[in-house]
């Protein structure tokens, strides 16, 4: 019984089941540690800063890896408290394959590659995978629940808008290729290159590396840019409408309670 109680306490602490006291303090600690790691990656890319604070960065890295590794093992140890993962072996395997546990594993795995006999100069780049620890913040944020609920409620509209963007980009690339390939075979040498132009034009980035020079090509380019502004605004509008609907529902529920 004491072991079962300990397991429950660990699970409640790590999963933030009771966001007061120690769970709240642990939540704040993890958020701070994640943000510190992200800051270390960003500022560690600056030569002068890296040289001056290398030992501090390395200390933070080791401390973070140890902390996240212990957390990962404790999650596997205590997950059987949840009915979904009650089976000691396969329940833990199932829990280990959940998205957030995979994020945790990716965040810590590259560190242990330093203890192999492989060329560590290559694995130095894998330290950038520590950036995925920012995703751990999702465990400790109530906001993600609202965002995910809105995305799920609007998933059909979002999927349709993304499909229209993809289809329009593909069609635009093929058409501008047919219009410009003869006039400038080096610039619009193939359809993938033309699709690249379509993406840059529809997003109104306009790098200027390739552009149409024929009258019909210019006309179609202007049309593509105008159409792209509307199409790429669709997902943002759908998500905004989802937030408004969710807020309206929240206000209605509040009014009913009062």
ChimeraX attribute file (.defattr): number of C-alpha atoms within 10 A of each C-alpha:
attribute: neighborCount
match mode: 1-to-1
recipient: residues
	/A:1	6
	/A:2	7
	/A:3	8
	/A:4	12
	/A:5	11
	/A:6	12
	/A:7	19
	/A:8	17
	/A:9	16
	/A:10	20
	/A:11	21
	/A:12	17
	/A:13	21
	/A:14	21
	/A:15	16
	/A:16	17
	/A:17	12
	/A:18	12
	/A:19	15
	/A:20	12
	/A:21	9
	/A:22	12
	/A:23	19
	/A:24	15
	/A:25	12
	/A:26	17
	/A:27	21
	/A:28	13
	/A:29	11
	/A:30	19
	/A:31	18
	/A:32	13
	/A:33	20
	/A:34	22
	/A:35	15
	/A:36	17
	/A:37	21
	/A:38	18
	/A:39	13
	/A:40	22
	/A:41	19
	/A:42	12
	/A:43	15
	/A:44	18
	/A:45	10
	/A:46	10
	/A:47	9
	/A:48	11
	/A:49	13
	/A:50	16
	/A:51	11
	/A:52	11
	/A:53	14
	/A:54	14
	/A:55	11
	/A:56	11
	/A:57	21
	/A:58	12
	/A:59	12
	/A:60	16
	/A:61	21
	/A:62	12
	/A:63	13
	/A:64	20
	/A:65	19
	/A:66	13
	/A:67	14
	/A:68	20
	/A:69	17
	/A:70	12
	/A:71	15
	/A:72	17
	/A:73	10
	/A:74	15
	/A:75	21
	/A:76	20
	/A:77	15
	/A:78	22
	/A:79	26
	/A:80	22
	/A:81	19
	/A:82	13
	/A:83	9
	/A:84	12
	/A:85	19
	/A:86	15
	/A:87	15
	/A:88	14
	/A:89	11
	/A:90	12
	/A:91	17
	/A:92	19
	/A:93	13
	/A:94	14
	/A:95	20
	/A:96	20
	/A:97	12
	/A:98	10
	/A:99	10
	/A:100	16
	/A:101	17
	/A:102	12
	/A:103	19
	/A:104	20
	/A:105	18
	/A:106	17
	/A:107	25
	/A:108	23
	/A:109	16
	/A:110	19
	/A:111	18
	/A:112	10
	/A:113	15
	/A:114	14
	/A:115	9
	/A:116	8
	/A:117	7
	/A:118	10
	/A:119	10
	/A:120	13
	/A:121	9
	/A:122	9
	/A:123	15
	/A:124	13
	/A:125	10
	/A:126	16
	/A:127	16
	/A:128	14
	/A:129	16
	/A:130	24
	/A:131	18
	/A:132	18
	/A:133	24
	/A:134	17
	/A:135	14
	/A:136	17
	/A:137	16
	/A:138	14
	/A:139	16
	/A:140	19
	/A:141	12
	/A:142	9
	/A:143	9
	/A:144	13
	/A:145	12
	/A:146	13
	/A:147	15
	/A:148	11
	/A:149	14
	/A:150	20
	/A:151	17
	/A:152	12
	/A:153	15
	/A:154	16
	/A:155	14
	/A:156	11
	/A:157	15
	/A:158	19
	/A:159	12
	/A:160	13
	/A:161	18
	/A:162	16
	/A:163	12
	/A:164	15
	/A:165	21
	/A:166	14
	/A:167	12
	/A:168	19
	/A:169	23
	/A:170	18
	/A:171	14
	/A:172	24
	/A:173	24
	/A:174	18
	/A:175	18
	/A:176	24
	/A:177	26
	/A:178	16
	/A:179	20
	/A:180	23
	/A:181	18
	/A:182	12
	/A:183	14
	/A:184	16
	/A:185	11
	/A:186	11
	/A:187	17
	/A:188	25
	/A:189	14
	/A:190	15
	/A:191	18
	/A:192	14
	/A:193	16
	/A:194	26
	/A:195	21
	/A:196	16
	/A:197	26
	/A:198	28
	/A:199	23
	/A:200	19
	/A:201	25
	/A:202	26
	/A:203	18
	/A:204	14
	/A:205	10
	/A:206	15
	/A:207	10
	/A:208	9
	/A:209	8
	/A:210	16
	/A:211	20
	/A:212	22
	/A:213	14
	/A:214	14
	/A:215	11
	/A:216	13
	/A:217	19
	/A:218	16
	/A:219	12
	/A:220	17
	/A:221	21
	/A:222	15
	/A:223	14
	/A:224	22
	/A:225	20
	/A:226	15
	/A:227	16
	/A:228	22
	/A:229	14
	/A:230	13
	/A:231	19
	/A:232	16
	/A:233	12
	/A:234	19
	/A:235	19
	/A:236	12
	/A:237	12
	/A:238	18
	/A:239	19
	/A:240	13
	/A:241	14
	/A:242	19
	/A:243	17
	/A:244	13
	/A:245	14
	/A:246	17
	/A:247	12
	/A:248	12
	/A:249	12
	/A:250	11
	/A:251	12
	/A:252	11
	/A:253	11
	/A:254	10
	/A:255	9
	/A:256	7
	/A:257	7
	/A:258	5
